[in-house]
Amino acid sequence: MKYLLTILFFLSFSSTSISNEKSRGKIEKLRFDNLEKAIKDDKLKKIIKNERKKIKLSYKTKKKNFKNLYNFPTEGEFWNFFSDYWLIKNEPILKWNYQRTDYKLIDFVKKFFKDQGVLDKSISVLLLNTPVMFYGIMPTKNNKLIFLLSNPFIKILDLSKEEISLLFFQEYIRNKEGILFKYLKSDLLANKFSSNFYKKNFSISFIEPVQKAFNDLYLYKGFNFQDQYNLTKALNIHLQSNLKLWGTYINLLKKIDSLTKSNSLYKDYIKKFPSPELQINWLTDKFKKNSNF
């Protein structure tokens, strides 16, 4: 009997120990699973959080980009665009869309400007098949230069490439001195540069005055005497270092002066560019000695 009780107690203890071991193993396994799940949940939360940030940032970017579609152009962008617009609109008058002679001019002009120290400029030349406009430069910003030149004007004066380049350089100086923009700018337009009209009423009332200013400047009225004086003064300062070019410019002005006095087709020249004769006087030694030029 004594032995039987001892055996039963041992079996009972062994069974309890085994049961406890199994329970402890199950608990430990459950705790590990919970920990693994918690880690997964935490990573998922971070992923969700990051994705939400990305979506929010993407939304803000899209909204900003959409709003930027309503930006008014910068000053440089506007003048480049409006110059192209005016040239296209006035093609019937300017007649630049014609079969033209290839004078191999552009390479010579680029080299001429480079020799004068004008670097990193994109130069375009548009030949016009009309005597209505003689020559000019379009108002552009940054590194873009657009020159206009009448093909009949070239032929009737028998202009050399150097003389043409000098005319273009004269207009480059005019643009550089701000003479063009004095006629074309307006307060109404200046207030629009770099503005944004998102969810605002947009008025195009500024276009008509700018277009009229272009027409007056290039087709009808041109520049005044003070403009021509300031231009000639600035050009003289540059050309004095090269007497050959200075002499070529004087001879060019003489050719133009003679044309305006002998050919009625070009009598309006002095209305737009007053005047070759005065420019010659301003540039002569006698005038320079007796003035503060």
C-alpha positions, 0 to 999 in steps of 0.5 A: 500500500505504501508503495502504491501511494508513492507511485501515484504521487509520482505519477501525479507530480510528473503529470502536473509538471508536464502539463505546466511545461506545455502551458508555459510553452504555449504562453511563450508562443502566444507572447511571441506571436503577439510581439511579432504582430505588434511589430508588423502593425507598427511597420504598417502604421509607419508605411500608412503614415508615410504614404499619407504624407506622400499623397498630401504632398502630391496633392499640394504639388498638383494644386500649386502646379495647377495654380501656376497655370494662371501665372502672368508671364515674367517681363522677359517672357512677355516681350519675347511672346508679344514680339512674335505675336506682333510679327505674325499678326502684321505679316500682311504689312511686313511681308516676311513670308516670301521666297528670299535670297540667301545672303549668308548674312547671319554668320557674318552678323554673329561674328560682327557682334562677337568682335564688338564684345557681344557674346552669348546672344541668340541672333535672328534676322527677319528680312521684310519684302516691303519699304514700309519698315526699314529696319529695327529690333524687336523688344526682347529680354535675356539673350534673344535678339530679333532684327528686322530689315527691309530687303528693298532697303538693302537693294536700293542702298546696295548695303554691304554685310558690314553696313547691315551689321552696323545697322543691327548694332545701332539697334542693339544699342538702342534696345540696350539703352532702354529707348524701345521700352520707354515707348512700349511699357505701361503701368497697366502692363507693369503691374501684371508681370509675375502676378497670378490670376487664379480665381480672379477676373482676367482682363485683356485690356492691356493688349490693345494699348501695347499693340498700338504702341508697337504699331506707332513705334515700328510703322508710323511714328518712330523715335524723337530727336532726343532718342536719336541724339542719345543713341548716336552719343552711345554709339559714338562712344563705342565706335571711337575705338575703331576708326574704320567702323566709325568711318563706315557708319558715317558713310552709311548715314550719308547714303541713307541721307541721300536716299531720303532726299532723292527718293519719295518712297523713303521720305518717311524715314526721317519721321521714324529716325530723325535724322541722318543729316543730324546724326552726321553733324553730331558725329563730325569733328567740328560738332564735337569740338563745339559741343559737350557731345 
